[in-house]
């Protein structure tokens, strides 16, 4: 591994040396696949390790790079990616910092804090904080058939029809994917994203 690659490795959630080494080996694979969030997450030597929600916010940004939405979801070249967040939790400034000034495929981002009464179908990416796990099934049923990338952090999120679910593995933020749900939503996930998922359910038909 070159010195440049080493500098791209993000710090894990927490400080144990073993956890850092596991994440380093995993992140080398991300560098190979061109997932640029590693560079965005690397702290200075005098900074604390990144928090769980800093890492999740960076992943939400990078999902936009590796997911293809139907062309009709973007009426014109300036239509932004709309990222919605539902639920109460610690996700605040981390999300704003992750998306501030960023563009993907020439599009800026618009971050919305939503409630159960909001129109969730107007989002491209929709993140459900774990505080909403009791209402997830209702949310996901209302979104059925709509091209919205649903992302959660609850144990049964994929079982309920969600597309991507965050989990903590060896003190690192990882994710699992439900391809059947992605296909039902009319979304296509890049093969490189599938390669770095800890688990992938189903396949495109």
N, C-alpha and C positions, 0 to 999 in steps of 0.2 A: 504494500500500500504506500503510495507516495505521500510526501508531506502535505501536499495540497488536499488530497483525499482525507487525510487525518484531520485537517482543519475544518472539514465540512461536517464532521460527526457531531450530532447534538448531544447535550447532556441529558441523562435520564431523569425521571422523577425520583428524587432521593439521592443519597450520596454513596451507597455501598459500592466498593470497587468492582465486585462481581457484576452488579447490575450495569455499571458503566461499560464493562467489557462486552456483555451480551448485546447491549444496544449498539455498541460500536460495530460489532460484527454484522448485526442486522442492517445498520445504516450503510455499510459498504455496498450492500445490495441495492439500496435506494439510489446511491450515487451512480451505480452502473446503469440503472434504469432512468436516470435523469430527473429524479424527483428533487426539485430544487429547494424544498422546504428546509433541508438540512442546513444550508447556508444561512437561512433566515433565523434559525434557532440557536446558532452557535453563540454562547455568551463570552464576554471578556473574562480574563483570568480572575478578576476581582468580583465577579457576579455570582450569585447563588444559582444552583441548578434550576432549570425551568420547571414551572408548575405543571400539573396535569392539564389545566385548562389553557395554558399557553400552547402546549403541544396539540391539544385538540383543535384549537383555533387555527393553528398552522395547517393541520390536516384538512379542515373545512375549506381553507383557501386552495389547497392543492387538489382537492377532489374536482374542482372546476376545471383543472388542467386535463384530467384523465376521464372525464365523463362527456358523452356526446348527447345533447338534447335535440329534439326535433327542430328543424329550422323555423317552424311556425312559432316557437317560443321566443324568438327574437325578431320583432317586427322590423327593425332596422339595425344598421351597423353600430349605432350608439346605444342600443338597448343594454342596460347594465345587468349583471348577474344580481338577482335579489336573494339575499340570504336571510332567512327568518329564524328566530329563536323563540321557542315556546317553553315557559316554565321559569320558576325561581331557582336561583343558584348562584354560585360564585363566578359564573361567566359574565364578565363585564368589560373592563378596560382591555383585557387580553384579546377579546374579539375585535374591538375597535382598532387596536394596534396592529393586529395581524392583517387587516384589510385596508388600512389607511394608505392611500396613494397607490394601491396595487391594481394591476390590470392583468387579465388573462384573455388571450385571443383577441386583444384589442378592446376588451370591455372592462369598464370599471365595476365596482361593487356597491350595492346599496344594502345596508344592514338594518333589519327591522326587528324590534322587540314586539312579540305578538302575544295575544291572550286567546282564550278558548273561543271568544266571540269574533276573532279576526278572520279575514278571508285567507286561509292558508294556501289556497290553490294558486295564488299569484307569485309564489316563490319558486326559485330554481333549486335551491338547497334549503332544507328545513331541518333544524336540529332541535330535538326534544330532550330537555334536561330531565334527569331522573325523577324530579319532583312531579312529573306528569305521567308517571308509569301507570297509574290507575285508570287514566283516560286514553291511553295509547290506542287501544283497539278501536275506540270511537273515532279518534283522529284519523287513523290509517284507513278505516273504512270509507270515510268521507273523501279521502285522497285517492281512492282506488281508481285506476285508469288514467290519472293525471300525471304528466311528466314532471314530477317533483322528486328530487333525490332526498329521500327521508333518511335521517341519521339519528341514532339514539345512543343511549348508554345504559340500557336496562337488560337484564338477563334474557328476557323473553321477547325482545324487540323484533328479532328476525322471525320468530314463530308467529308473531302477530301481523306480519306483512311488511316490516321495515326492510330497507335495502342495505344499509351499512350500520353496524353496531360497534361502538368503541368498547374496549375492555382493557383491564390492566393485567399484563402478563410479565412476570419477573420484574415488577416495578417499572415497566415501560408501557406506554400507551400503544396498543395495537388495535386492529379492527377485523371484523368478520363480515362477509358479504353474502347476500341472498340474491343470486342471479335471476331466479324465477321472478322475484318481485321487481327487479330492475327491468326485465323484459316486459312485464305487465304494465309498467309505467312508461314504456316506450323509450327507455334510456339504454345507451350502450356504454359499457365500462371498458376502458382500455385494458388489454391483456397484461400490461406492465403493472397496473394497479392490482390486478388479481394475484400476480406473483408475490406481492409483498403482504397480502392479507394472511392472517393466521389461519383462516378457514374460509372456504367458498362452498356455498350450498347450491346445488343444481347446475344447470348449464343452459346456454342459449339454444333454442330449438328453431 
